[in-house]
């Protein structure tokens, strides 16, 4: 019976850490971001709709299938939301 009690205690601790601790970031899609807070300010993203360069802290961000996409405007974000596969399957520079 002592083994079962230890197992349940560890299971509860594991659950709490995954729910409220560092594991919470992994469960909610934040596992891939950098925790350096400021070292990647010059990183740029390409808007998948219009192929415009978007800085990390600019525009709009959207998590889709575990990846972060950045958009230059709300209009581009809305177009992406309407049909994400259309914009992810095109070649850069191609207009879908």
N, C-alpha and C positions, 0 to 999 in steps of 0.2 A: 504494500500500500504506500510505503514511503517513496518508491520510484514513481508512482502515479502522481503523487503530490508535487514532487520536484518537476516532473514533466509539465504539469498544469501551470505551475509558477513560471517556468521558463516560457511557456506558450503565451501567458498573459503579458510578460515583459516584452517578448518579441512583438506581440500585437501592438502594445503601447508605443514602442519605438518606431514601428512602421507607420503607425497612424499619426503620431504627434512629434516624433523625433526626426532625425535625418532621413529616414525612409519615406517620410511624407512627401519629400521632394520627388523621389523616384516614382511614387504612386500617382502623382498628379502631373507628370510630364515635364518636370523641371530637372531631370537627372542629367541632361546634356549641357546645361549652362555652366559657365565658368564662375567660380566663387571669388575671383580675384578683385572684383569691384573697382574697376577703373583701368585695368591694364589693357583692355580691348576696346577703348573708345574709338580707335581709328578703324575698326573692322567695318567693312561695308558689305551690304547684301544687295542682291539683284532682285528687283520686283519681278515676279514671274509673269505678271500681266503685261507690263509695258517695257520691261528690261531696263528700267531706270535704276541707277545706283542709289541705294538708301543706306544712310549711316545707321549704326546700331541703335542709337537713342532717338532716332527720327522716325516720322511716319507712323504706321500702324503695324503691329505684330500679330501673327496668327500661328498657333500650333496646329499642325495637320499631320496626322500619322506619325507623331513623335518628332517631327522636324519643325523648326521655327522658320517662318517666311515673313519677310518685311515688305510693306507696301508703301508707296510714295503718297497715296491719297486714299480717302474713304471710298472713292469711286472704284479704284483698282481692287480694294479689299472686297467690295460688294460683288464685283465681277468674278473674283476668285471663289467667293462663297457660293455663288450660283452654280459653278461648274469647275471645281478644282482640277479634275483630271484633264480637262481641256488645256489648261495652262501648264500643267506639270509635264505633259507629254509632248509639248512643242519644242522645237529647236530654238536656241536663243537667237533673237533677231527676227524670227518668223512670226507673222501675225496670224493667230488662229481664226 
